[in-house]
Amino acid sequence: MSHFGKIDGVVVKNLVRHPDDRGFFQEILRDDEGLLRRFGQASLSMSYPGVIKAFHYHELQDDLWFFPVGSAQVVLYDQRVGSKTQGITQVLYPGQDNPLLIVIPVGVLHGYRVLGNQPLMIVYFTTESYRADSPDEKRIPWNDATVGFDWTTQNR
């Protein structure tokens, strides 16, 4: 059974929007923030309502996630042996109404569920470029008992 809390090495940055009568401007990532140890690749993905994309982790790359459109439930699980937060689950709710950057370090399981009735877009940055011949992506099922996360919406 997992415990909930903050995972060591996961960084969450609140993004600032600068609105005016034309819309808004918002910085996402700057090279002088030190959020990524190096830049490898930037990618964009869209998922339909109700989709769950989980779980996977990396052995070489850190991920940095940003959800500019829609709403997500992000679930992180620290499976790193010897980590001071090993066994901790961290849940975040980023999206267009809650602009966050989430840095996910090597070895931390991660996944997300699309919330609401509109598609979700994720822009993500990695410290390594994707290699089709040797992908740095290890997967476990979305409902894996090790994580033990209940993806259903809890009516409170």
DSSP file (Angstrom, degrees, kcal/mol; ACC not computed):
  #  RESIDUE AA STRUCTURE BP1 BP2  ACC     N-H-->O    O-->H-N    N-H-->O    O-->H-N    TCO  KAPPA ALPHA  PHI   PSI    X-CA   Y-CA   Z-CA
    1    1 A M              0   0    0      0, 0.0     2,-0.2     0, 0.0   147,-0.1   0.000 360.0 360.0 360.0 132.3    0.0    0.0    0.0
    2    2 A S        -     0   0    0    145,-0.4     2,-0.3   146,-0.1    86,-0.2  -0.510 360.0-139.0 -89.5 158.3    1.4    3.4   -1.0
    3    3 A H  E     -a   88   0A   0     84,-1.7    86,-4.0    -2,-0.2     2,-0.4  -0.824  19.4-123.0-110.4 153.3    1.4    6.5    1.1
    4    4 A F  E     +a   89   0A   0     -2,-0.3     2,-0.3    84,-0.2    86,-0.2  -0.778  55.5  93.2-102.1 142.9    0.7   10.0   -0.3
    5    5 A G  S    S-     0   0    0     84,-2.2     2,-0.4    -2,-0.4    86,-0.1  -0.973  74.1 -41.5 171.2-163.0    3.1   12.9    0.0
    6    6 A K        -     0   0    0     -2,-0.3     2,-0.4    84,-0.1    82,-0.0  -0.765  52.1-134.3 -94.0 138.1    5.8   14.8   -1.9
    7    7 A I    >   -     0   0    0     -2,-0.4     3,-1.8     1,-0.1     2,-0.1  -0.777  24.7-108.8 -96.5 133.5    8.4   12.8   -3.7
    8    8 A D  T 3  S+     0   0    0     -2,-0.4     3,-0.1     1,-0.3    77,-0.1  -0.367 104.0  18.5 -59.1 128.7   12.1   13.7   -3.4
    9    9 A G  T 3  S+     0   0    0      1,-0.3     2,-0.5    -2,-0.1    -1,-0.3   0.167  91.1 120.9  94.5 -16.9   13.4   15.2   -6.6
   10   10 A V    <   -     0   0    0     -3,-1.8     2,-0.4    94,-0.1    -1,-0.3  -0.690  46.3-163.6 -79.3 128.9   10.0   16.1   -8.0
   11   11 A V  E     -H  103   0B   0     92,-1.3    92,-3.2    -2,-0.5     2,-0.5  -0.957   7.7-167.6-116.8 131.7    9.9   19.8   -8.6
   12   12 A V  E     -H  102   0B   0     -2,-0.4     2,-0.5    90,-0.2    90,-0.2  -0.982   4.8-168.6-119.7 124.6    6.6   21.7   -9.2
   13   13 A K  E     -H  101   0B   0     88,-2.3    88,-2.2    -2,-0.5     2,-0.4  -0.955  17.2-137.8-116.0 123.4    6.7   25.2  -10.5
   14   14 A N  E     -H  100   0B   0     -2,-0.5     2,-0.3    86,-0.2    86,-0.2  -0.655  25.3-136.9 -74.1 130.6    3.6   27.5  -10.5
   15   15 A L        -     0   0    0     84,-2.4     2,-0.5    -2,-0.4    13,-0.1  -0.688   8.4-136.3 -93.8 144.8    3.5   29.4  -13.8
   16   16 A V        -     0   0    0     -2,-0.3    11,-0.5    11,-0.2     2,-0.4  -0.860  13.4-155.9-103.6 129.4    2.7   33.1  -14.0
   17   17 A R  E     -L   26   0C   0     -2,-0.5     9,-0.2     9,-0.1     7,-0.0  -0.827   5.6-154.7-103.0 143.9    0.3   34.4  -16.6
   18   18 A H  E     -L   25   0C   0      7,-2.8     7,-1.3    -2,-0.4     2,-0.1  -0.844  22.6-169.0-117.4  91.0    0.4   38.0  -17.8
   19   19 A P  E     +L   24   0C   0      0, 0.0     5,-0.3     0, 0.0     2,-0.3  -0.469  14.6 158.7 -83.6 151.9   -3.1   38.8  -19.1
   20   20 A D  E >   -L   23   0C   0      3,-2.5     3,-1.0    -2,-0.1    -2,-0.0  -0.837  60.5 -71.9-148.8-168.2   -4.3   41.8  -21.0
   21   21 A D  T 3  S+     0   0    0     -2,-0.3     3,-0.1     1,-0.2     0, 0.0   0.558 129.1  51.7 -71.9  -5.5   -7.1   42.7  -23.4
   22   22 A R  T 3  S-     0   0    0      1,-0.2     2,-0.3     0, 0.0    -1,-0.2   0.631 123.4 -88.2 -99.8 -18.1   -5.6   40.5  -26.2
   23   23 A G  E <   -L   20   0C   0     -3,-1.0    -3,-2.5    -5,-0.0     2,-0.3  -0.952  60.8 -60.2 147.1-127.5   -5.2   37.3  -24.1
   24   24 A F  E     -L   19   0C   0     -2,-0.3     2,-0.4    -5,-0.3    -7,-0.0  -0.989  25.5-142.6-152.8 161.8   -2.2   36.3  -22.0
   25   25 A F  E     +L   18   0C   0     -7,-1.3    -7,-2.8    -2,-0.3     2,-0.3  -0.970  22.9 176.8-121.7 141.3    1.6   35.7  -22.2
   26   26 A Q  E     -L   17   0C   0     -2,-0.4     2,-0.2    -9,-0.2    -9,-0.1  -0.946  23.0-140.2-149.0 123.7    3.2   32.9  -20.1
   27   27 A E        -     0   0    0    -11,-0.5   -11,-0.2    -2,-0.3     3,-0.1  -0.571  17.2-177.0 -75.0 146.8    6.7   31.7  -19.9
   28   28 A I        +     0   0    0      1,-0.3     2,-0.4    -2,-0.2    -1,-0.2   0.788  62.1   2.7-106.9 -58.3    7.1   27.9  -19.5
   29   29 A L        -     0   0    0      6,-0.0     2,-0.4    72,-0.0    -1,-0.3  -0.998  57.4-167.6-141.3 134.6   10.8   27.0  -19.2
   30   30 A R    >   -     0   0    0     -2,-0.4     3,-1.2    -3,-0.1     5,-0.4  -0.926  26.4-132.9-122.0 147.7   13.9   29.1  -19.0
   31   31 A D  T 3  S+     0   0    0     -2,-0.4     3,-0.4     1,-0.2    -1,-0.1   0.687 104.6  60.8 -71.5 -17.0   17.5   28.0  -19.2
   32   32 A D  T 3  S+     0   0    0      1,-0.2    -1,-0.2     2,-0.1    -3,-0.0   0.328  87.9  73.5 -93.4   8.7   18.5   30.0  -16.2
   33   33 A E  S <  S-     0   0    0     -3,-1.2    -1,-0.2     3,-0.0    -2,-0.1   0.694  88.6-139.1 -92.2 -21.3   16.1   28.1  -13.8
   34   34 A G        +     0   0    0     -3,-0.4    -3,-0.1    -4,-0.3    -2,-0.1   0.760  57.8 135.2  70.4  24.4   18.1   24.9  -13.6
   35   35 A L        +     0   0    0     -5,-0.4     2,-0.4     1,-0.1   -24,-0.1   0.869  67.4  42.8 -74.9 -35.8   15.0   22.7  -13.8
   36   36 A L  S    S-     0   0    0      1,-0.1     3,-0.1    90,-0.1    -1,-0.1  -0.923  73.3-144.2-109.8 136.8   16.5   20.3  -16.3
   37   37 A R  S    S-     0   0    0     -2,-0.4     2,-0.3     1,-0.2    -1,-0.1   0.747  87.7 -10.4 -70.5 -21.8   20.1   19.1  -16.0
   38   38 A R  S    S-     0   0    0     -3,-0.0     2,-0.5    90,-0.0    -1,-0.2  -0.946  74.6-109.7-164.3 161.2   20.3   19.2  -19.8
   39   39 A F        +     0   0    0     -2,-0.3    88,-0.2     1,-0.2    90,-0.1  -0.860  39.8 155.3-101.1 130.6   17.9   19.6  -22.7
   40   40 A G        -     0   0    0     86,-3.1     2,-0.3    -2,-0.5    87,-0.2   0.734  60.2 -19.0-116.0 -48.6   17.2   16.6  -24.9
   41   41 A Q  E     -I  126   0B   0     85,-1.6    85,-2.6    87,-0.2     2,-0.4  -0.991  42.6-143.4-162.7 151.6   13.8   17.0  -26.7
   42   42 A A  E     +I  125   0B   0     -2,-0.3     2,-0.3    83,-0.2    83,-0.2  -0.985  28.7 175.9-120.5 137.2   10.5   18.9  -26.6
   43   43 A S  E     -I  124   0B   0     81,-2.8    81,-2.5    -2,-0.4     2,-0.4  -0.924  20.8-146.6-140.0 161.9    7.3   17.0  -27.6
   44   44 A L  E     +I  123   0B   0     -2,-0.3     2,-0.3    79,-0.2    79,-0.2  -0.993  17.9 176.7-131.4 136.4    3.5   17.6  -27.8
   45   45 A S  E     -I  122   0B   0     77,-2.4    77,-2.8    -2,-0.4     2,-0.4  -0.990  13.7-155.5-140.0 148.4    0.8   15.0  -27.3
   46   46 A M  E     -I  121   0B   0     -2,-0.3     2,-0.4    75,-0.2    75,-0.2  -0.974  10.3-171.8-123.8 139.3   -3.0   15.1  -27.2
   47   47 A S  E     -I  120   0B   0     73,-2.5    73,-2.9    -2,-0.4     3,-0.1  -0.978  21.5-120.8-130.9 145.1   -5.3   12.6  -25.4
   48   48 A Y    >   -     0   0    0     -2,-0.4     3,-1.9    71,-0.2    66,-0.2  -0.405  47.1 -73.8 -81.4 158.5   -9.0   12.2  -25.5
   49   49 A P  T 3  S+     0   0    0      0, 0.0    -1,-0.2     0, 0.0    66,-0.1  -0.176 117.7  19.5 -51.7 138.9  -11.3   12.5  -22.4
   50   50 A G  T 3  S+     0   0    0     64,-0.8     2,-0.1     1,-0.3    65,-0.1   0.291  88.5 138.8  85.7  -9.3  -11.2    9.6  -20.1
   51   51 A V    <   -     0   0    0     -3,-1.9    63,-2.5    62,-0.1     2,-0.5  -0.442  37.6-158.2 -72.3 139.9   -7.9    8.3  -21.3
   52   52 A I  E     -B  113   0A   0     61,-0.2     2,-0.6    -2,-0.1    61,-0.2  -0.986   6.7-172.1-115.8 123.4   -5.3    7.0  -18.8
   53   53 A K  E     +B  112   0A   0     59,-3.1    59,-2.2    -2,-0.5     2,-0.3  -0.895  31.4 177.5-114.2  99.2   -1.7    6.9  -19.8
   54   54 A A  E     +     0   0A   0     -2,-0.6    88,-0.5    57,-0.3    57,-0.2  -0.981  19.2   6.7-164.0 159.8    0.2    5.1  -17.1
   55   55 A F  E     +     0   0A   0     55,-0.4    85,-2.1    -2,-0.3     2,-0.3   0.777  57.6 124.9-107.5 151.3    2.6    3.9  -15.8
   56   56 A H  E     -BC 110 139A   0     54,-1.6    54,-2.3    83,-0.2     2,-0.3  -0.971  24.0-168.7-149.2 167.2    6.2    4.3  -17.1
   57   57 A Y  E     - C   0 138A   0     81,-2.1    81,-2.7    -2,-0.3     2,-0.3  -0.935  15.7-128.1-148.4 169.8    9.6    5.4  -15.9
   58   58 A H        -     0   0    0     -2,-0.3    49,-2.2    47,-0.2    79,-0.1  -0.918   6.7-160.3-125.4 150.0   13.0    6.2  -17.3
   59   59 A E  S    S+     0   0    0     -2,-0.3    -1,-0.1    47,-0.2    47,-0.1   0.629  95.1  20.9 -98.5 -18.7   16.5    5.0  -16.4
   60   60 A L  S    S+     0   0    0     76,-0.2     2,-0.3     1,-0.1    46,-0.1   0.714 111.2  63.8-118.0 -35.8   18.4    7.9  -18.2
   61   61 A Q        -     0   0    0     75,-0.2     2,-0.3    44,-0.1    46,-0.2  -0.703  57.6-145.6-107.2 147.5   16.1   10.8  -18.7
   62   62 A D        -     0   0    0     -2,-0.3    65,-1.6    44,-0.1     2,-0.3  -0.758  23.1-143.8 -91.7 150.4   14.2   13.3  -16.5
   63   63 A D  E     -JK 104 126B   0     41,-2.4    41,-3.3    -2,-0.3     2,-0.4  -0.866  10.1-161.9-112.5 151.2   10.8   14.6  -17.8
   64   64 A L  E     -JK 103 125B   0     61,-2.3    61,-2.5    -2,-0.3     2,-0.3  -0.967  17.6-161.1-131.3 117.1    9.3   18.0  -17.4
   65   65 A W  E     +JK 102 124B   0     37,-2.7    37,-2.0    -2,-0.4     2,-0.3  -0.767  15.3 175.3-106.4 143.8    5.6   18.1  -18.1
   66   66 A F  E     -JK 101 123B   0     57,-1.7    57,-3.5    -2,-0.3    35,-0.1  -0.972  14.1-159.6-144.1 130.2    3.3   21.0  -18.9
   67   67 A F  E     +     0   0B   0     33,-0.5    31,-0.2    -2,-0.3    55,-0.2  -0.857  17.1 168.6-112.6  94.2   -0.5   20.8  -19.7
   68   68 A P  E     +     0   0B   0      0, 0.0     2,-0.4     0, 0.0    -1,-0.1   0.726  67.4  41.7 -80.1 -21.2   -1.6   23.9  -21.6
   69   69 A V  E    S- K   0 121B   0     52,-0.8    52,-2.5    26,-0.0     2,-0.1  -0.992 109.5  -5.1-132.4 131.3   -5.0   22.6  -22.6
   70   70 A G  S    S-     0   0    0     -2,-0.4    26,-2.7    50,-0.2     2,-0.3  -0.381  83.8 -73.5  88.1-167.8   -7.5   20.6  -20.6
   71   71 A S  E     -ED  95 115A   0     44,-0.7    44,-2.7    47,-0.3     2,-0.3  -0.985  41.8-168.7-135.0 143.2   -7.1   19.2  -17.1
   72   72 A A  E     - D   0 114A   0     22,-2.6     2,-0.6    -2,-0.3    42,-0.2  -0.910  23.6-142.5-130.8 155.3   -5.1   16.2  -15.9
   73   73 A Q  E     - D   0 113A   0     40,-2.2    40,-1.8    -2,-0.3     2,-0.5  -0.976  28.6-162.1-111.0 111.2   -4.7   14.0  -12.8
   74   74 A V  E     -FD  92 112A   0     18,-2.8    18,-2.3    -2,-0.6     2,-0.5  -0.822   4.5-166.3 -98.3 130.7   -1.0   13.3  -12.6
   75   75 A V  E     -FD  91 111A   0     36,-2.6    36,-1.4    -2,-0.5     2,-0.4  -0.976   5.5-176.5-121.5 124.6    0.1   10.4  -10.5
   76   76 A L  E     -FD  90 110A   0     14,-2.8    14,-2.5    -2,-0.5     2,-0.4  -0.930   3.4-169.6-118.0 141.6    3.8    9.9   -9.5
   77   77 A Y  E     -FD  89 109A   0     32,-2.2    32,-2.3    -2,-0.4     2,-1.0  -0.988  18.7-137.7-136.4 126.3    5.1    6.9   -7.5
   78   78 A D  E     + D   0 108A   0     10,-2.5     9,-3.5    -2,-0.4    10,-0.3  -0.712  34.1 158.9 -88.2 102.8    8.6    6.7   -6.1
   79   79 A Q        +     0   0    0     -2,-1.0     2,-0.4    28,-0.7    -1,-0.2   0.306  29.1 130.2-100.6   6.0    9.9    3.2   -6.7
   80   80 A R    >   -     0   0    0      1,-0.1     3,-1.8    26,-0.1     2,-0.2  -0.478  61.4-125.5 -70.7 119.2   13.6    4.2   -6.4
   81   81 A V  T 3  S+     0   0    0     -2,-0.4     3,-0.1     1,-0.3    -1,-0.1  -0.444  94.2  14.6 -64.7 128.8   15.3    1.8   -4.0
   82   82 A G  T 3  S+     0   0    0      1,-0.3    -1,-0.3    -2,-0.2     2,-0.1   0.327  89.6 138.2  88.3  -7.4   17.0    3.8   -1.2
   83   83 A S    X   -     0   0    0     -3,-1.8     3,-1.7     1,-0.1    -1,-0.3  -0.451  61.4-128.4 -68.2 143.2   15.1    7.0   -1.9
   84   84 A K  T 3  S+     0   0    0      1,-0.3    -1,-0.1    -2,-0.1    -3,-0.0   0.648 112.0  43.8 -68.8 -11.7   14.0    8.8    1.2
   85   85 A T  T >  S+     0   0    0     -5,-0.1     3,-2.1   -77,-0.1    -7,-0.3   0.082  80.3 150.6-116.1  22.8   10.5    9.0   -0.3
   86   86 A Q  T <  S+     0   0    0     -3,-1.7    -7,-0.2     1,-0.3     3,-0.1  -0.311  70.2  21.3 -55.2 132.6   10.4    5.4   -1.6
   87   87 A G  T 3  S+     0   0    0     -9,-3.5   -84,-1.7     1,-0.3     2,-0.3   0.405  93.1 131.3  88.5  -1.7    6.8    4.1   -1.7
   88   88 A I  E <   -a    3   0A   0     -3,-2.1   -10,-2.5   -10,-0.3     2,-0.4  -0.670  44.3-152.9 -87.2 138.5    5.3    7.6   -1.7
   89   89 A T  E     -aF   4  77A   0    -86,-4.0   -84,-2.2    -2,-0.3     2,-0.4  -0.935   7.9-164.5-106.8 133.0    2.6    8.5   -4.2
   90   90 A Q  E     - F   0  76A   0    -14,-2.5   -14,-2.8    -2,-0.4     2,-0.4  -0.980   2.6-164.9-119.5 129.3    2.2   12.2   -5.3
   91   91 A V  E     + F   0  75A   0     -2,-0.4     2,-0.3   -16,-0.2   -16,-0.2  -0.954   9.3 177.8-118.9 130.8   -1.0   13.4   -7.0
   92   92 A L  E     - F   0  74A   0    -18,-2.3   -18,-2.8    -2,-0.4    -2,-0.0  -0.906  22.8-149.1-129.7 157.0   -1.2   16.7   -8.9
   93   93 A Y        +     0   0    0     -2,-0.3   -20,-0.2   -20,-0.2     2,-0.1  -0.605  31.8 164.0-127.1  70.7   -4.0   18.4  -10.9
   94   94 A P        +     0   0    0      0, 0.0   -22,-2.6     0, 0.0     2,-0.3  -0.391  13.4 111.8 -83.8 164.7   -2.4   20.5  -13.6
   95   95 A G  B >  S-EG  71  98A   0      3,-1.4     3,-1.3   -24,-0.2   -24,-0.2  -0.963  79.1 -46.1 160.6-168.6   -4.1   22.0  -16.6
   96   96 A Q  T 3  S+     0   0    0    -26,-2.7   -25,-0.1    -2,-0.3    -1,-0.1   0.783 135.4  43.6 -61.7 -27.6   -5.2   25.2  -18.3
   97   97 A D  T 3  S+     0   0    0    -27,-0.3    -1,-0.3     1,-0.2   -26,-0.1   0.510 123.6  36.6 -93.9  -5.7   -6.8   26.4  -15.0
   98   98 A N  B <  S-G   95   0A   0     -3,-1.3    -3,-1.4   -31,-0.2     2,-0.6  -0.584  81.2-161.7-142.4  74.4   -3.8   25.4  -12.9
   99   99 A P        +     0   0    0      0, 0.0   -84,-2.4     0, 0.0     2,-0.3  -0.457  24.7 158.2 -70.7 112.2   -0.6   26.0  -14.9
  100  100 A L  E     -H   14   0B   0     -2,-0.6   -33,-0.5   -86,-0.2     2,-0.4  -0.937  36.8-142.6-128.9 151.0    2.2   23.9  -13.4
  101  101 A L  E     -HJ  13  66B   0    -88,-2.2   -88,-2.3    -2,-0.3     2,-0.5  -0.948  20.7-162.1-104.5 137.6    5.5   22.6  -14.6
  102  102 A I  E     -HJ  12  65B   0    -37,-2.0   -37,-2.7    -2,-0.4     2,-0.6  -0.967   5.8-157.9-126.2 116.6    6.3   19.2  -13.1
  103  103 A V  E     -HJ  11  64B   0    -92,-3.2   -92,-1.3    -2,-0.5   -39,-0.2  -0.837   9.8-166.4 -93.2 122.7    9.9   17.8  -13.1
  104  104 A I  E     - J   0  63B   0    -41,-3.3   -41,-2.4    -2,-0.6   -94,-0.1  -0.933  12.5-143.9-114.4 111.3    9.9   14.0  -12.9
  105  105 A P    >   -     0   0    0      0, 0.0     3,-1.8     0, 0.0   -47,-0.2  -0.237  34.7 -72.8 -75.3 163.2   13.3   12.5  -12.0
  106  106 A V  T 3  S+     0   0    0      1,-0.2   -47,-0.2   -46,-0.1   -44,-0.1  -0.193 117.6  21.0 -46.8 135.3   14.8    9.3  -13.3
  107  107 A G  T 3  S+     0   0    0    -49,-2.2   -28,-0.7     1,-0.2     2,-0.6   0.245  88.0 122.1  89.3 -12.8   13.2    6.2  -11.8
  108  108 A V  E <   - D   0  78A   0     -3,-1.8    -1,-0.2   -30,-0.2   -50,-0.2  -0.750  62.3-128.4 -87.9 122.6    9.9    7.8  -10.6
  109  109 A L  E     - D   0  77A   0    -32,-2.3   -32,-2.2    -2,-0.6     2,-0.3  -0.428  35.2-178.0 -64.6 140.8    6.8    6.1  -12.1
  110  110 A H  E     +BD  56  76A   0    -54,-2.3   -54,-1.6   -34,-0.2   -55,-0.4  -0.996  15.3 143.8-146.7 151.2    4.5    8.6  -13.8
  111  111 A G  E     - D   0  75A   0    -36,-1.4   -36,-2.6    -2,-0.3     2,-0.3  -0.969  22.5-145.1-168.9 171.5    1.2    8.7  -15.6
  112  112 A Y  E     -BD  53  74A   0    -59,-2.2   -59,-3.1    -2,-0.3     2,-0.4  -0.985   5.9-144.9-149.4 160.0   -1.9   10.8  -16.0
  113  113 A R  E     -BD  52  73A   0    -40,-1.8   -40,-2.2    -2,-0.3     2,-0.5  -0.976  27.7-120.8-122.9 138.5   -5.7   10.7  -16.6
  114  114 A V  E     - D   0  72A   0    -63,-2.5   -64,-0.8    -2,-0.4     2,-0.3  -0.676  30.7-158.4 -78.7 126.5   -7.6   13.1  -18.7
  115  115 A L  E     + D   0  71A   0    -44,-2.7   -44,-0.7    -2,-0.5     3,-0.4  -0.777  48.3  12.5-103.6 151.0  -10.2   14.9  -16.6
  116  116 A G  S    S-     0   0    0     -2,-0.3   -66,-0.2     1,-0.2    -2,-0.0  -0.299  97.4 -63.0  84.5-167.8  -13.3   16.6  -18.0
  117  117 A N  S    S+     0   0    0    -68,-0.1    -1,-0.2     2,-0.1    -3,-0.0   0.218 102.9  76.2-109.4  11.6  -15.0   16.5  -21.4
  118  118 A Q  S    S-     0   0    0     -3,-0.4   -47,-0.3   -70,-0.1    -3,-0.0  -0.900  86.9 -92.4-122.4 155.2  -12.3   18.1  -23.6
  119  119 A P        -     0   0    0      0, 0.0     2,-0.4     0, 0.0   -71,-0.2  -0.191  38.6-131.3 -58.6 155.8   -9.0   16.7  -25.0
  120  120 A L  E     -I   47   0B   0    -73,-2.9   -73,-2.5   -50,-0.1     2,-0.4  -0.899  14.5-157.8-111.3 137.1   -5.9   17.2  -23.0
  121  121 A M  E     -IK  46  69B   0    -52,-2.5   -52,-0.8    -2,-0.4     2,-0.4  -0.957   6.2-168.8-115.9 137.8   -2.6   18.5  -24.4
  122  122 A I  E     -I   45   0B   0    -77,-2.8   -77,-2.4    -2,-0.4     2,-0.5  -0.990   8.2-165.0-123.7 132.6    0.8   17.9  -22.8
  123  123 A V  E     -IK  44  66B   0    -57,-3.5   -57,-1.7    -2,-0.4     2,-0.4  -0.974  22.2-176.8-108.0 125.9    4.0   19.6  -23.8
  124  124 A Y  E     -IK  43  65B   0    -81,-2.5   -81,-2.8    -2,-0.5     2,-0.4  -0.973  18.4-158.0-133.9 147.5    6.9   17.8  -22.4
  125  125 A F  E     -IK  42  64B   0    -61,-2.5   -61,-2.3    -2,-0.4     2,-0.3  -0.898  12.4-166.0-116.4 143.4   10.6   18.3  -22.3
  126  126 A T  E     -IK  41  63B   0    -85,-2.6   -86,-3.1    -2,-0.4   -85,-1.6  -0.910  28.9-131.8-129.8 158.5   13.2   15.6  -21.7
  127  127 A T  S    S+     0   0    0    -65,-1.6     2,-0.3    -2,-0.3   -64,-0.1   0.554  95.8  43.5 -84.4  -7.8   16.9   15.5  -20.8
  128  128 A E  S    S-     0   0    0    -66,-0.3   -88,-0.3   -87,-0.1     2,-0.2  -0.969  86.9-114.5-133.1 149.4   17.5   12.9  -23.6
  129  129 A S        -     0   0    0     -2,-0.3     2,-0.2   -89,-0.2   -88,-0.1  -0.580  43.3 -98.5 -78.7 148.0   16.3   12.6  -27.2
  130  130 A Y        -     0   0    0     -2,-0.2     2,-0.5     5,-0.1    -1,-0.1  -0.442  33.8-159.9 -67.0 135.5   14.0    9.6  -27.9
  131  131 A R    >   -     0   0    0      3,-0.2     3,-1.2    -2,-0.2    -1,-0.0  -0.944   8.5-164.2-120.8 108.7   15.9    6.7  -29.5
  132  132 A A  T 3  S+     0   0    0     -2,-0.5    -1,-0.1     1,-0.3    -2,-0.0   0.812  91.4  55.1 -60.7 -31.4   13.6    4.3  -31.4
  133  133 A D  T 3  S+     0   0    0      1,-0.3    -1,-0.3     0, 0.0    -2,-0.0   0.682 128.8  13.9 -77.4 -17.3   16.3    1.6  -31.5
  134  134 A S  S <  S-     0   0    0     -3,-1.2    -1,-0.3     2,-0.0    -3,-0.2  -0.420  82.0-164.6-155.1  69.9   16.7    1.8  -27.7
  135  135 A P        -     0   0    0      0, 0.0     2,-1.4     0, 0.0    -3,-0.1  -0.348  18.4-139.7 -67.0 137.0   13.8    3.6  -26.0
  136  136 A D        +     0   0    0     -2,-0.1     2,-0.4   -78,-0.0   -75,-0.2  -0.544  66.2 113.3 -90.8  67.4   14.4    4.7  -22.4
  137  137 A E        -     0   0    0     -2,-1.4     2,-0.5   -79,-0.1   -79,-0.2  -0.906  42.5-174.0-146.6 112.2   10.9    3.8  -21.3
  138  138 A K  E     -C   57   0A   0    -81,-2.7   -81,-2.1    -2,-0.4     2,-0.3  -0.916  17.8-155.8-107.8 131.3   10.0    1.0  -18.9
  139  139 A R  E     +C   56   0A   0     -2,-0.5   -83,-0.2   -83,-0.2   -84,-0.0  -0.804  20.2 176.4-114.8 148.1    6.3    0.2  -18.5
  140  140 A I        -     0   0    0    -85,-2.1   -86,-0.0    -2,-0.3     4,-0.0  -0.934  47.7 -81.6-133.3 160.3    4.0   -1.3  -15.9
  141  141 A P    >   -     0   0    0      0, 0.0     3,-1.7     0, 0.0   -86,-0.3  -0.223  33.5-119.7 -63.7 151.7    0.2   -1.5  -16.1
  142  142 A W  T 3  S+     0   0    0    -88,-0.5     7,-0.2     1,-0.3   -87,-0.2   0.742 115.7  43.6 -60.5 -25.0   -2.0    1.5  -15.1
  143  143 A N  T 3  S+     0   0    0    -89,-0.1    -1,-0.3     5,-0.1   -88,-0.0  -0.001  81.4 157.5-111.7  27.6   -3.6   -0.6  -12.4
  144  144 A D    <>  -     0   0    0     -3,-1.7     4,-2.7     1,-0.1     5,-0.4  -0.260  43.8-136.3 -57.2 134.6   -0.4   -2.3  -11.0
  145  145 A A  T  4 S+     0   0    0      1,-0.2    -1,-0.1     2,-0.2     0, 0.0   0.762  99.5  67.1 -66.8 -25.6   -0.8   -3.5   -7.5
  146  146 A T  T  4 S+     0   0    0      1,-0.2    -1,-0.2  -145,-0.1    -2,-0.0   0.936 112.8  31.4 -60.4 -45.7    2.6   -2.1   -6.5
  147  147 A V  T  4 S-     0   0    0     -3,-0.4  -145,-0.4     2,-0.1    -2,-0.2   0.918  88.9-167.2 -76.5 -45.6    1.3    1.4   -6.9
  148  148 A G     <  +     0   0    0     -4,-2.7     2,-0.4     1,-0.2    -3,-0.1   0.823  20.4 166.4  65.2  32.8   -2.2    0.5   -5.9
  149  149 A F        -     0   0    0     -5,-0.4     2,-0.8    -7,-0.2    -1,-0.2  -0.675  33.4-141.2 -88.2 134.5   -3.7    3.8   -7.2
  150  150 A D        -     0   0    0     -2,-0.4    -7,-0.1     1,-0.1    -1,-0.0  -0.831  14.3-171.0 -92.5 108.5   -7.5    4.1   -7.6
  151  151 A W        +     0   0    0     -2,-0.8    -1,-0.1     2,-0.1     2,-0.1   0.502  49.8 108.9 -79.9  -5.0   -8.1    6.1  -10.7
  152  152 A T  S    S-     0   0    0      1,-0.1     2,-0.3     0, 0.0    -2,-0.1  -0.458  80.5-104.0 -75.5 146.9  -11.8    6.5  -10.2
  153  153 A T        -     0   0    0     -2,-0.1     2,-0.7     1,-0.1    -1,-0.1  -0.520  32.9-136.5 -69.1 129.5  -13.1    9.9   -9.2
  154  154 A Q        -     0   0    0     -2,-0.3     2,-0.7    -3,-0.0    -1,-0.1  -0.799   9.1-145.4 -92.2 116.9  -14.0   10.1   -5.5
  155  155 A N              0   0    0     -2,-0.7    -2,-0.0     1,-0.2    -1,-0.0  -0.730 360.0 360.0 -82.4 118.3  -17.3   11.8   -4.8
  156  156 A R              0   0    0     -2,-0.7    -1,-0.2     0, 0.0    -2,-0.0   0.382 360.0 360.0-114.3 360.0  -16.9   13.6   -1.6
